[in-house]
């Protein structure tokens, strides 16, 4: 795998007097990619003035005071990922919104929406976006239904120049993730019973071997366990971003 040039790390970002978010920056062939951890499963990417909100929700920050999005990605329909109020405040007149069919059914005044199913590919400017499956195999509700059903949710791979970023959504270490290739930066969820424990995240990471792995959606999970499980993987860096 090619070297991934990292220009800055763990820089507090202050937005218009609002709370601080930890931000990492990566040099890509398309420009500097800034990744901000807003909280839980919510992220913000910035690339040469383009703003991407991923699973924006008001409980993580006030989106009326956040930069307006050029692109919004929604992984699935659960309330900690799909928030119509956050989308209303976070979008601009020409914002593209990418989401699942189930999300679209729940959205009021959807505007410029592209529905993506598992396996679909689309473009936003120079960014190629792939939708991949996100679901549970092991963890289920008391009635036996998976917390996340195959086909209902997406993970997204954003191909930004020569850099490939995975935002996995709510999923386990499913074959579709373990078989990925050439992922540079990966966000994998890590909280039971809804997604993965550290052992499942480590299993996935050892299979598809991203250059940088961020656990997210981790709640009260001890992120140090993942660091320890991957400590001998010298070509994989574990980073933990925290909400200030």
N, C-alpha and C positions, 0 to 999 in steps of 0.2 A: 504493500500500500504506500502511496506517495506520502511524503512528509506533510504535515498540516501545520502551517505557520500561524502561530498564535501571537497576536500583537499586544493584547492586554488581558488581565484576568482579575475577576472579582472586584470590579470597580463600582462603588455605590453610585447610582444614578438618581438624580433629584429632578423631578418633573414638575415645573410650575408650582413650586411650593408644596408639592404632594409628598407622600411617603417615599422612602428610598427603596430602590430595587437593585439587587446585585446584577451586574452585567459583565459578560465576557465578549471579547471581540476577536474575530478571526479574519485573516487575510485570505480572500478568495480571488479567483481570476476575474470575477465580476465586480469586485470592490470589497470594502470592509463590511463584514457581517457582524452586527451587534445583536447579541441575544440577552434579553432581560427576563429574569424569573419574577413574574408578578405574584405567584403564589399557587399552591396546589397543582392543578393541571393547566394553569394559565401562563402563557408566554407572550413576549413581544419580540419580533425580529425587525431590524432596521437595516436597509441596504441602500446606500447612496440616496437618501431621502425617501425611499419607499418604506412604508410602515405596514407590518403584517401582525395582526392580532390573532392569537390561537386560543380557542376556547375562552373568549372573554366573559367574565362573570363579575357582577357588581360586588359580590361579597369579598372579592380579592382587592378591588380598588374602584374608585369612582371614575367610570369611563367618560363622564362628561368633562373631565379634566385631563384626560389622556390625549395623546396625539391621535388625530383622525386616521383611520386605517385606509390604505389603498386595497388591501386584501384581508379578508377574515376567513379563517379556517375553523370549522367546527367538526370535532371528531364523532360526537354522538349526542343523543337526545337527553341524557340525564341532566338534572338541574345544576350540577356543579360543572357542566361543560357547555350547555345551551342556556343562555340567558337573553331573552328578547330585549330587556331593558338595556343591557350592556351593548348589544348589537345596535340598537337604536342610537345610543349616545356615541358609540365608537366608529360608526360608519360615516362616510361622506356621500355626496350625491352620486358619485361614480364608483363607489366601492364595489369590488367583486366579492361575493360571499360564496364560499364553497362549503357544502354540507351534504349530509346523507338524505335519502328519501324521507326517513322517519322524522328527521329534524325539520325538513321543509314542510311537512304536514302540520307541524306545531307552530310555525313561525307566522306572525302577523306582519302584513305588508312586507313581503320578503325582498322586494327590489331586485337588484341584479344578482340572481342566484344561479349558481351552477351546481347541479346535483351530481355527485360522484359516487359510484358504487365500487366495491372491491375490484381491483384490476383496471379501473379507468385511469387514463392519463390525460392531462390538459396542460395548457400553458398560461402563465400570467407574465406577460412581457417575455423576458429572457429566462424566466424561471420555469423549469419543467416540474410538474407536480404529479406524483403517482399516489393513488389510493390503494392501501393494502388492508388485508383483514385485521381485525382487532376483536378478540373474543376469549371467553373462558373455556377451558377443558375440564379443569379440576374443581374450581370453586363454584358452588351453586347455592341457590336460595333453599330454604327449608323444604319447599315443594319439589325440588329437583331441577328447577330451571336455572340455567347459567345466569350469573349476574350480567354478563354481556354475551348476547346471542350472536353466533356467526352470521355475518351478512348484514347486521344492523349498524355496526360502527366501522369507522375507518381509522387507520393510522395514515400518516402522510409522509412521503419522501419528497423533500424539496431539493432539486438539483440546481444549485446556485453556482454557475460557472463550473469550476472543477471540484466543487465541494458538495458532498451529498449529506443531507441532514435528515435524520429520521425522528419524527414525533409520533410515537407509537400509539397514542390514545390509551384507552383502558383495555388491557389485554394480558394474557399470560405468555409464557415462552413457547408460543405456538410454532409449528413447522415453518409457516410462511415468514416468520421473523428470523428463526435460526438459519434459514437458507439464504438470507440476503447476502449480497456481495457489495464491496466497495462503499460501505457506509463510513463516513468520516466522523460525524457527530451524531450521537444517539440519545434521545430522551426516552427512558423506559419507566413505566409506573411501578411503584413498589409499596403497596399497602394491602394487607389482608383484611377481610376475605375477598375484596373486590378485584384485585389484580394479582401481583406477584409478591413473594417474599424475597429476601436477598439471595437465597440459594437459586431461585428460579431466574432472577435477573442475571446472576453470574453465569448460569448455564447458557442462557441466550447469548450473552456477551462473548463467552468463550467460543461460541459457534460462529457468529458472524463478524466478530473482531473489529468493532469500530475503533477509531483512533482515540476518541474522547467519549466517555459515557457519563451522562447526567442522570441520576435517579430523580424522578419528579413524582408528584402525586403521592408523596411518601408519608404524609400524616405524621404519626408518632413513631414510625419505624426507625430503628437505629441504623442510620446510614453507614456508620462505622463498620457494620458487619459486611456490607458490600465491599468496602475498601479492603478489609482483611481478606475476603474471599478472592479478590483479584490482585492481591499484592505481588504475586509472582509473575503476573502478566506484564512484562516490561514494556511492551509496545501498546498497552492500553492504559489510558489515564482516567481515573475516576475523579470527577469534580462534583461538588455539592454546592448548589446555590440556595441561599436562604432568604426569605422575605425579611426585610428590616423591621 
